[in-house]
Amino acid sequence: MRLDKFLKVSRIIKRRTVANEACDAGRVLVNGKPARASYDVKEGDVLEITLGSRNLKAQVLQVKETVRKDDAALLYKIVD
């Protein structure tokens, strides 16, 4: 699944266009490297997202095309 779509489906970022812009600006790192929106997300990847003054580091647990709102948090876990 594309990185921008994963960020939207997992509800880390609300809109796919915002996720796409964040990737283009270099504010999203995958396994320590800047990633494009078209990067193919895999289980075990570590995402580092910087939006404003907030930093979020999350590990991908599952990759699903669609999820219910309640299950979105099961796709990743926050890493320190």
QUIVENMO-V156758 format. One record per helix or strand of 3 or more residues. SS is the DSSP state (A for helix, B for strand). FROM is the first residue (numbers start at 1). TO is the last residue. If there is no record, write none. Layout:
# QUIVENMO-V156758
<<SS,FROM,TO> <SS,FROM,TO>>
This chain:
# QUIVENMO-V156758
<<A,3,9> <A,16,24> <B,28,30> <B,46,51> <B,54,60> <A,69,75> <B,76,78>>
